[in-house]
């Protein structure tokens, strides 16, 4: 989990150096980050299903090996095209690692301690996100940009050795005649997700004909995927799972929450630099408060989920996110950087509590032969929320600021844009709370009837 999140965040800081090394534009080197994220997004559900069928330990080891080998290819890349292909392969390995790491919790940890295990995974993910920019900056300034990727090699070798030594050996594989892989569903889902991800990332906030065509392709692909899954004997995703109100609600809420949390990354740098006039070093320190708070809060959040119940802590986390977003929506610039960081910490602590409790609630009750695919769905909902948030919340911020170029907007316009954006964020979390309450009421009603 640490490796896959580090792979996401460490490359961002090296984009200027990579643009210079390959004589490429910033738009071109952005695909170094996008290739990794697109590979994870399109493959993570299939990765989880592959683990369910072929053995989670076996597939996880293959994922770590692929991630490590791809890191070598990234570090040796002679051209930008080579680097983009290697980053996509690295993302494929990360998809296997992310899906199966969470799936392993169900078979290696007692149910009473599932929350604590999920909290530990949350801590590792937040540490990877927080460590990436600082470690990446040191590596670019020292050995150079190739070290951004080669640093993963010794870490990958260590992770492979630990997984091989410590994880339980896979049990008997399922009868492939009854539990086969679904190539049609896998292909349709991958193409659908790729079309959607490209639709919301292409154009850097300018929505045009290409974005509409990609969204139409994604909608068509989603329809074909549902049709295919209803026909095949062994579907990639059993559509009947979505009739479970708690699972469906958890996936929807996870996507909404991730959309909201992306606002802190989209809006924060502009508010701190333009509205408050802070230099880059102070902006970086202020933004690192969020991941640091999440890393510190995740393990206590897991213990609270075990002690007080995952559903209660899910609601508590959502309330924390809503409170932080509401304060940010009304924040006067006169409070300075402390006025921004305090509600940001409240939001990220709430997010850490929500994420840990939500994952615990879902993974604690899932059938053993579906742990991989459900873990993939949870990770997918989070990733879709992040890429949607980057587009939607960025568009809301730009619209509310009424600036052609947000990087040159007046401080008052940026402050206004931030207030409107976090007001929308608070409204989305209010919707999430309503969905959670409705789901809980429906589950309670069904239990009483049974």
Secondary structure, 3 states (H helix, E strand, C coil): CHHHHHHHHCCHHHHHHHHHHCCCCHHHHHHHHHHHHHHHHHHHHHHHHHHHHHCHHHHHHHHHHHHHHHHHHHHCCCCHHHHHHHHHHHHHHHHHHHHHHHHHHHHHCCHHHHHHHHHHHHHHHHHHHHHHHHHHHHHHHCCCCCHHHHHHHHHHHHHHHHHHHHCCCCCCCCCCCCCCCCHHHHHHHHHHHHHHHHHHHCCCCCCCHHHHHHHHHHHHHHHHHHHHHHHCCCCCCCHHHHHCHHHHHHHHHHHHHHHHHHHHHHHHHHHHHHHCCCCHHHHHHHHHHHHHHHHHHHHHHHHHHHHHCHHHHHHHHHHHHHHHHHHHHCCCHHHHHHHHHHHHHHHHHHHHHHHHHHHHHHHHHCCHHHHHHHHHHHHHHHHHHHHHHHHHHHHHHHHHHCCCCHHHCCHHHHHHHHHHHHHHHHHHHHHHHHHHHHHHHHHHHHHHHC
